[in-house]
C-alpha cells in the first residue's frame, strides 16, 4: 500500500525529528569555555529543593510529566550568558587594528635589513617571502620586530603602537592555529615565530605583554624540547641543502631562544625555562659541542684555541648568567638562617647554603675564565659580562625594579630594605654603563636587545648604593650620578626605556 502522505506533512515530520535530535543529542551541542566550570559547580539550594520535590512527586504520581512544572523554572535559567565565540577562537575577539596588507608585507620584507644580521639570527633560515604561503603569524612576527626597529629611528612613537598591535595579533593567531592543528607545534617556523614575538615582549614596558610573552616562551620551550630531542632533522633544512648545516641552524635557533629566555628572566624577575643541562647543541661558531666547552669552563680548564667567535662567547656568557639566576633563586636563604644552619648542623656541606655558595664560587671562577679567554670581544657582550658578575654579587638586583615601582608607578615594594651595595658592585654597574656607551649608534652592538635591561638594573644598583650613604634623595648629586644612565637609555630608545627612565627619576 503506497503512502498518501503529502509533501508538507513530510517536511513537518522531518523538521520535528531534526529539532528533537538537535536538543536531545549532546553531540549536536556546541561546547563552550564554561563547560568545566558548570560541570563542577555546586547547584543552588533552590535547584536542590525543587529536585527533591520532583523526586517525591514522581514517586507517588503515576504520570511522569507531572514533575515538569517543578523543574521548569530552574532549567530555563542560564548560569552564564552565552558566548558568541568559543576557545580558542575567542582569543581573536579583541584583536586590534593592523596596518594594510601591503604595509605588513613591507615590514616583514624589511626584516632582512633590520634584524637579519643580528647575533644568532644570521644563521637561522627564515622561510618567508611575499609569494610564499607560510604561516601568517611568522609574517606578523617579522613585521613586529621591523616596526620595533623603525620606532627607534622616527622618534614619534607611532611605530611602537604598530609593533604592539602586531605582537598581540601574532601571539593570538599562533595560539589559535596551534590549538586547532597541533602539528604546527612541531614546525620550526612556529618555534621561530613565537621566539621573535617574545623578543618584543622582552623589550616592552606593559605587564600585560610581559605575562603573555612569559606564557608564549614557556610553551615554545616545550615545543623546542620535543623537536630538538628527536632525530628527525627534516624540519631544520631543505632536502637539497647540506645536512651538515642542520646542526648550525639548530644551534643558532636554540642559542637565540636561550638568550631571549635569560633576558626575560632578568627583566621579569623569574627563573629561566631552559637549563644548561639540556642543551645538546653545537657551538654556533665552532665545531665543538656546547656541553664539552661549558663543562671545561665550569671545571676551570682551558677552552679550545679556535673558540673565538662572538656567537660562541655570547652563548657561554648567557648560559653562565642563566645558571647564576637559577642557583640564586632556587637555593638562596636569608643570611640569619644561613648562620643558624652552620652553627647547629655538624654536616654543613650538606646544607642548602653551602651548596649555593659552592655553585656561586664555581660560576664566579667560570666568569673569570671566560674573560681570560675572550680578551677581544665586542662592547655589548662585555656589558653583559659585567652585569653577570654584578648579579652574582647582588642576587637582589632584579628585585630593585619592584622596590623602585617599575613598572607600577603607584607603589613600591619593601623587600630590599636594608640591602647593602658594596663598592665592587657599584664599580661593576659603572662598567656596564661604560661598555654600553662604547657601542656606536647604528652599529650591530648598539642593536643588542640586552643593553637597555642591563643598563637599567645597573642604574638601580648605583642609585641604591648612593642612598645607602645617607644622602638625601633630593640632592642634586643624585640626579647627576644617574643622569648618565638616563642619557644612555634615551640613546638606546627601545619601548621599555621611557618607563625605565621614569623609574630612575623616582629612585
C-alpha positions in Angstrom: 0.0 0.0 0.0 1.5 3.3 -1.1 1.7 6.2 1.3 -0.6 9.1 0.7 1.5 11.5 2.9 1.7 15.0 1.5 5.0 16.8 0.9 4.1 19.4 3.5 3.5 16.6 6.0 6.9 15.1 5.2 8.6 18.4 5.7 6.8 18.9 9.1 7.9 15.5 10.4 11.5 16.0 9.2 11.7 19.3 11.0 10.3 17.8 14.1 12.9 15.0 14.1 15.7 17.5 13.4 14.6 19.7 16.3 14.4 16.7 18.6 17.8 15.4 17.7 19.4 18.8 18.0 18.1 19.2 21.5 18.4 15.7 22.7 21.7 14.6 21.3 24.7 16.1 23.2 26.9 15.7 20.1 25.0 18.4 18.3 25.7 20.9 21.1 28.5 23.5 20.6 30.9 23.2 23.6 31.9 26.4 25.4 34.8 27.5 27.6 32.4 27.4 30.6 31.6 23.6 30.4 34.1 22.5 33.0 33.1 25.2 35.4 29.4 24.4 35.0 30.0 20.7 35.4 31.9 21.1 38.7 29.7 23.9 40.1 27.6 23.2 43.2 23.9 23.6 42.3 22.0 26.4 44.1 19.9 25.5 47.1 16.7 26.4 45.2 17.5 23.9 42.5 18.3 21.1 45.0 15.0 21.8 46.8 13.0 21.6 43.6 14.8 18.5 42.5 14.0 16.8 45.8 10.3 17.8 45.5 10.3 16.5 41.9 11.6 13.1 43.1 9.0 12.9 45.9 6.2 13.8 43.5 7.4 11.3 40.9 7.4 8.6 43.4 3.8 9.0 44.4 2.4 10.1 41.0 1.5 7.9 38.0 2.3 10.4 35.3 6.0 11.4 34.9 5.0 14.6 33.2 3.6 15.9 36.4 7.1 16.9 37.6 8.0 19.0 34.6 6.5 22.2 36.1 8.6 21.8 39.2 12.0 21.8 37.3 10.9 24.2 34.5 11.9 27.3 36.4 15.5 26.1 37.0 16.0 24.5 33.6 15.4 27.8 31.8 17.7 29.9 33.9 21.1 30.2 32.2 24.0 30.2 34.6 26.1 32.4 32.3 25.5 34.4 29.2 26.1 32.5 26.0 29.4 33.4 24.3 29.4 34.1 20.6 32.9 32.5 20.2 34.5 29.6 22.0 38.1 28.8 22.8 40.4 29.1 21.0 38.7 31.5 18.6 37.7 33.8 21.4 41.3 34.8 21.6 40.8 36.7 18.4 37.8 38.6 19.7 39.6 41.7 20.9 42.2 41.8 18.1 43.5 45.4 17.5 43.6 47.1 14.1 46.5 46.2 11.9 48.1 48.2 9.1 47.1 47.4 5.5 48.2 44.1 4.0 50.8 45.8 1.8 52.3 47.6 4.8 52.5 44.4 6.8 54.2 42.7 3.8 56.6 45.6 3.6 57.5 45.4 7.3 58.0 41.6 7.0 60.3 42.0 4.0 62.3 44.7 5.7 63.2 42.2 8.5 66.2 41.2 6.4 67.6 44.7 6.6 66.7 45.5 10.2 67.2 42.2 12.1 68.6 39.5 9.8 72.3 40.2 10.6 71.8 40.2 14.4 73.6 37.7 16.6 72.4 34.1 16.1 69.7 35.2 13.7 72.0 35.4 10.8 72.4 31.6 10.8 68.7 30.8 11.1 66.8 30.0 7.9 63.6 32.0 7.7 61.2 30.6 5.1 59.0 33.6 4.4 58.6 35.6 1.2 55.8 37.7 -0.1 54.8 35.0 -2.6 55.0 32.1 -0.2 52.1 30.5 1.7 54.0 30.3 5.0 52.4 30.7 8.4 50.7 34.0 8.9 51.9 34.5 12.4 55.5 34.2 11.2 54.8 37.1 8.9 53.3 39.1 11.8 56.3 38.3 14.0 58.8 39.6 11.3 56.7 42.7 10.8 56.5 43.3 14.6 60.3 43.4 15.1 60.7 45.6 12.0 58.2 48.1 13.3 60.0 48.0 16.6 63.3 49.0 14.9 61.6 51.7 12.9 60.3 53.2 16.1 63.8 53.9 17.2 64.5 55.8 14.0 61.5 58.1 13.6 61.2 59.2 17.2 57.4 59.7 17.0 56.4 56.5 18.9 53.8 55.6 16.2 55.7 52.5 15.1 55.7 51.3 18.8 51.9 51.2 18.7 52.0 49.3 15.4 54.5 46.8 16.9 52.3 46.2 19.9 49.3 45.5 17.7 51.3 43.1 15.6 52.6 41.4 18.7 49.0 41.0 20.1 47.6 39.6 16.8 50.6 37.4 16.1 50.5 35.8 19.6 46.8 35.2 19.4 46.9 33.8 16.0 49.8 31.5 16.8 47.9 30.1 19.8 44.7 29.6 17.9 46.4 27.8 15.0 48.5 25.5 17.2 45.4 24.6 19.2 43.4 23.8 16.1 46.3 21.9 14.4 48.9 20.6 16.9 51.1 19.5 14.0 52.2 23.1 13.9 53.9 22.7 17.3 56.5 20.6 15.5 57.2 23.2 12.9 60.5 25.1 13.0 58.6 28.2 11.7 56.2 28.1 14.6 59.1 28.0 17.1 60.9 30.8 15.4 57.8 33.0 15.1 56.9 32.7 18.8 60.6 33.3 19.8 60.6 36.5 17.7 57.4 37.6 19.3 58.9 37.0 22.7 61.8 39.3 21.7 59.3 42.1 21.5 57.9 41.1 24.9 61.4 41.4 26.4 61.6 45.0 25.2 58.1 46.1 26.0 57.0 48.0 29.1 53.5 46.8 29.8 53.0 44.0 32.4 50.1 42.5 30.3 52.5 42.0 27.4 55.1 40.6 29.8 52.6 38.0 31.1 51.7 37.0 27.5 55.3 36.8 26.5 56.2 34.6 29.5 53.4 32.2 28.6 54.4 32.0 25.0 58.1 31.4 25.8 57.2 28.6 28.2 55.1 26.9 25.5 57.7 27.3 22.8 60.4 25.9 25.2 58.3 22.8 25.4 57.9 22.7 21.6 61.7 23.0 21.1 62.4 20.2 23.6 60.1 17.9 21.6 61.6 18.9 18.3 65.2 19.1 19.4 65.4 15.7 21.2 64.2 13.9 18.1 66.5 12.6 15.3 64.3 13.9 12.5 66.2 16.8 11.1 63.9 17.3 8.1 62.3 20.3 9.8 65.6 22.2 10.1 66.7 22.3 6.4 65.5 21.7 2.9 66.2 18.4 1.2 68.6 19.9 -1.2 70.7 21.5 1.5 73.8 20.1 3.0 72.7 18.0 6.1 75.7 19.2 8.0 74.1 22.7 8.1 71.3 21.3 10.1 73.3 21.4 13.3 74.3 25.0 12.7 70.6 26.1 12.1 69.6 24.1 15.2 72.4 25.6 17.4 71.7 29.1 16.4 68.0 28.9 17.0 68.4 27.3 20.4 71.1 29.8 21.3 68.8 32.7 20.4 65.9 31.1 22.4 68.3 30.8 25.4 69.2 34.5 25.0 65.6 35.6 25.0 64.8 33.2 27.9 67.6 34.6 30.1 66.8 38.2 29.2 63.2 37.6 30.1 64.2 36.1 33.4 66.3 39.2 34.2 63.7 41.8 33.1 60.7 40.0 34.6 62.5 38.5 37.6 61.8 34.8 37.3 63.7 31.5 36.8 64.7 30.8 33.2 62.9 28.0 31.4 66.0 26.4 29.8 68.6 24.6 31.8 72.2 24.3 30.5 72.0 20.5 31.2 69.6 20.0 28.3 71.5 22.0 25.6 72.8 19.2 23.5 73.9 21.5 20.7 77.0 22.5 18.8 78.6 25.8 19.5 77.2 28.2 16.9 80.6 29.4 15.6 82.8 26.4 16.1 82.7 22.6 15.7 82.8 21.9 19.4 79.8 20.7 21.4 78.3 23.1 24.0 78.4 20.5 26.8 82.1 19.8 26.3 83.0 23.5 26.2 80.7 24.6 29.1 81.9 21.8 31.3 85.5 22.7 30.7 84.7 26.3 31.6 83.0 25.3 34.9 85.8 22.9 35.8 88.5 25.6 35.2 90.1 24.0 32.2 91.4 26.0 29.2 88.9 26.5 26.4 89.8 25.4 22.8 92.0 27.9 21.0 89.7 28.1 17.9 86.8 29.3 20.1 87.0 32.9 19.2 83.6 33.8 17.5 81.4 36.4 19.1 78.4 34.0 19.0 80.4 31.4 21.0 81.4 34.0 23.6 77.8 35.2 23.9 76.3 31.7 24.2 78.7 30.8 27.1 78.1 34.1 28.8 74.3 33.8 28.6 74.4 30.2 29.9 76.5 31.4 32.9 74.1 34.2 33.7 71.2 31.8 33.5 72.8 29.4 35.9 73.6 32.3 38.3 69.9 33.3 38.3 68.8 29.7 38.8 71.2 29.0 41.6 70.3 32.1 43.5 66.5 31.7 43.1 66.4 28.0 44.0 68.9 27.9 46.8 69.2 31.3 48.5 68.1 31.7 52.1 68.2 34.6 54.5 71.6 35.3 55.9 70.4 34.8 59.5 69.1 31.4 58.6 72.4 30.5 56.9 74.2 31.2 60.2 71.8 29.1 62.3 72.2 26.2 59.9 76.0 26.4 60.0 76.0 26.6 63.8 73.6 23.8 64.5 74.2 21.4 61.7 77.5 19.4 62.0 77.2 18.4 58.3 77.5 22.0 57.0 78.5 20.9 53.4 75.1 19.2 53.1 73.1 22.4 53.7 71.4 24.5 51.1 73.5 27.5 51.9 76.8 25.6 51.4 75.6 24.2 48.1 74.5 27.6 46.9 77.9 29.1 48.0 79.7 26.3 46.2 77.8 27.0 42.9 78.3 30.7 43.2 82.1 30.2 43.6 82.1 27.9 40.6 80.3 30.4 38.5 82.5 33.2 39.6 85.6 31.2 38.6 83.9 30.4 35.3 83.2 34.1 34.6 86.9 34.8 35.3 87.9 32.0 32.9 85.5 33.4 30.3 87.1 36.8 30.5 90.6 35.4 30.3 89.8 33.5 27.1 87.7 36.1 25.3 90.1 39.1 25.7 89.0 40.7 22.5 85.2 40.9 22.4 82.6 43.5 21.5 81.4 46.1 23.9 77.8 44.8 24.1 79.0 41.4 25.1 81.3 43.0 27.6 78.4 44.9 29.1 76.6 41.6 29.7 79.7 40.1 31.3 79.9 42.9 33.8 76.2 42.5 34.5 76.6 38.8 35.1 79.3 39.5 37.7 77.1 42.2 39.2 74.1 39.8 39.5 76.4 37.2 41.2 77.5 39.7 43.8 74.0 41.3 44.3 71.4 38.5 44.0 68.6 41.0 44.7 69.5 43.0 41.5 66.2 42.1 39.7 64.1 42.9 42.8 65.4 46.5 42.8 62.9 47.3 40.0 59.9 46.4 42.1 61.4 48.4 45.0 61.6 51.4 42.7 58.0 50.9 41.5 58.7 49.6 38.0 56.6 49.5 36.0 53.8 50.2 38.5 54.1 53.9 39.5 51.7 53.7 42.4 53.5 51.6 44.9 56.9 50.4 46.0 58.0 47.0 47.4 59.9 47.0 50.7 61.6 43.6 50.1 65.1 45.3 49.6 65.0 47.3 52.8 68.5 47.1 54.3 70.2 45.9 51.2 73.8 46.8 51.2 75.6 47.5 47.9 79.3 47.0 48.0 81.8 49.2 46.2 82.8 46.4 43.9 79.1 46.0 42.9 78.8 49.8 42.2 82.0 49.7 40.1 80.6 46.8 38.0 77.4 48.8 37.4 79.5 51.7 36.1 81.5 49.2 33.9 78.1 48.1 32.4 77.3 51.8 31.5 80.8 52.4 30.1 80.6 49.3 27.8 77.1 50.3 26.6 78.2 53.8 25.8 81.1 52.4 23.8 78.6 50.8 21.4 78.4 53.2 18.5 74.9 54.3 17.4 73.7 52.3 14.4 76.3 49.5 14.9 75.5 45.9 15.5 76.4 46.2 19.1 74.1 49.1 19.5 71.2 46.9 18.3 71.7 44.3 21.0 68.5 43.6 22.8 70.0 43.1 26.3 71.6 46.5 26.6 68.6 48.5 27.9 67.9 45.9 30.6 71.4 45.6 32.0 71.9 49.4 31.9 68.6 49.9 33.8 69.4 47.5 36.6 72.9 48.8 36.8 71.4 52.3 37.4 69.2 51.0 40.2 72.2 49.4 41.8 74.1 52.7 41.7 71.1 54.6 43.0 70.7 52.1 45.9 74.4 52.4 46.7 74.1 56.2 46.8 71.1 56.1 49.1 72.9 53.8 51.5 75.4 56.5 52.0 72.8 58.5 53.8 72.5 61.3 51.2 69.1 63.0 50.9 67.1 61.9 47.9 66.6 65.4 46.6 70.3 66.1 46.5 71.4 67.4 43.1 74.3 65.0 43.0 71.9 62.1 42.8 70.5 63.5 39.5 74.0 64.0 38.2 75.0 60.5 39.1 72.0 58.8 37.5 71.9 61.3 34.6 74.4 59.3 32.7 72.3 56.2 32.8 69.2 58.2 31.7 71.0 59.6 28.8 72.2 56.1 27.7 68.7 54.7 27.9 67.4 57.7 25.9 70.0 56.9 23.2 69.1 53.2 23.1 65.4 54.2 22.7 63.7 50.8 23.0 60.0 50.8 24.1 60.9 49.9 27.7 63.4 52.8 28.0 60.9 55.5 28.7 59.4 53.6 31.7 62.9 52.7 32.9 63.9 56.4 32.9 60.7 57.3 34.7 61.6 54.8 37.4 65.2 56.1 37.7 63.8 59.6 38.3 61.8 58.2 41.3 64.7 56.2 42.7 
